[in-house]
């Protein structure tokens, strides 16, 4: 856990914020964006995945969308090689968790939040 403020995006299935389920990256319906400071959740917002309806190239579009929103860490159940490469190029850290796990449980389990 760090004292530095973090902006984390979780690939999610809907609009249930911290109670939503983690999904695979490119095909996720939404991204739950969580601002964490000193291990505490300060803000949570949900944004639609702009690439959800695309048949190909979802990962790069989603990666750019999150980079534009200042995301530093992505949490997902699965990330393809193209999206993974672009996230790394953009300086965004990738954390893989069990698909279907609740966002808050995943953040706690990885030591990113303590509440």
C-alpha positions in Angstrom: 0.0 0.0 0.0 1.3 3.5 -0.8 0.6 6.9 0.5 0.7 8.3 -3.0 -2.7 9.0 -4.5 -3.6 6.4 -7.1 -6.2 6.2 -9.9 -7.2 2.6 -10.5 -9.6 1.3 -13.2 -11.3 -2.0 -12.8 -12.8 -3.7 -15.9 -16.4 -4.3 -14.8 -19.8 -5.6 -15.9 -22.1 -2.7 -15.0 -22.8 0.2 -12.7 -22.6 -1.3 -9.2 -19.3 0.6 -8.4 -17.3 -1.3 -5.7 -19.8 -4.1 -5.6 -19.5 -4.8 -9.4 -17.8 -7.9 -10.8 -14.4 -7.8 -12.4 -14.5 -8.7 -16.1 -12.0 -9.2 -18.9 -10.4 -6.0 -20.1 -11.4 -5.3 -23.8 -14.9 -6.7 -23.7 -15.9 -5.2 -20.4 -19.1 -3.2 -20.5 -17.8 -0.5 -18.1 -14.7 0.6 -16.2 -15.0 1.5 -12.5 -12.5 4.2 -11.8 -11.4 4.4 -8.1 -9.3 7.2 -6.6 -7.4 5.8 -3.6 -5.4 7.9 -1.1 -3.5 6.5 1.9 -5.3 3.2 1.4 -8.8 4.7 1.5 -11.3 5.1 -1.4 -11.8 8.8 -2.0 -14.0 8.7 -5.2 -15.6 6.1 -7.4 -17.1 6.7 -10.9 -18.2 4.4 -13.7 -17.5 5.0 -17.3 -18.7 3.1 -20.3 -16.1 1.2 -22.3 -15.9 3.0 -25.6 -14.7 -0.2 -27.3 -17.4 -2.6 -26.0 -19.3 -2.7 -29.3 -16.2 -3.1 -31.5 -15.6 -6.5 -33.1 -11.8 -6.1 -33.2 -9.2 -3.8 -31.6 -11.1 -3.3 -28.3 -8.0 -3.4 -26.1 -6.1 -0.5 -27.6 -9.2 1.8 -27.7 -10.0 1.0 -24.0 -6.3 1.5 -23.0 -6.2 5.0 -24.6 -9.5 5.9 -22.9 -8.2 5.0 -19.5 -4.8 6.8 -20.1 -6.7 9.9 -21.0 -8.5 9.7 -17.7 -5.3 9.5 -15.7 -5.5 5.8 -14.7 -2.3 4.4 -13.3 -3.3 0.8 -12.6 -5.7 -1.5 -14.4 -7.4 -4.4 -12.6 -9.0 -7.1 -14.8 -9.7 -10.8 -15.0 -7.9 -11.1 -18.3 -6.0 -8.8 -20.7 -5.1 -9.7 -24.3 -1.5 -9.3 -25.6 -2.3 -6.2 -27.6 -4.0 -4.3 -24.8 -1.3 -5.5 -22.4 1.5 -4.1 -24.6 -0.2 -0.7 -25.0 -1.0 -0.4 -21.3 2.7 -1.0 -20.6 3.7 1.5 -23.2 1.4 4.1 -21.6 3.0 3.3 -18.2 -0.2 1.7 -16.8 0.4 -1.2 -14.4 -1.7 -4.3 -14.9 -3.0 -6.4 -12.0 -4.9 -9.7 -12.9 -7.5 -11.0 -10.5 -10.1 -13.8 -10.5 -12.9 -12.9 -13.1 -16.2 -12.3 -11.3 -14.5 -11.1 -8.1 -16.0 -7.9 -6.6 -14.0 -4.8 -7.2 -13.6 -3.9 -3.5 -12.6 -7.5 -2.6 -10.0 -7.4 -5.4 -8.6 -4.1 -4.2 -8.4 -5.4 -0.6 -6.8 -8.7 -1.7 -4.1 -6.8 -3.6 -3.4 -4.5 -0.7 -4.5 -1.4 -2.5 -7.2 -0.4 0.0 -7.6 -1.1 3.7 -11.2 -0.3 4.3 
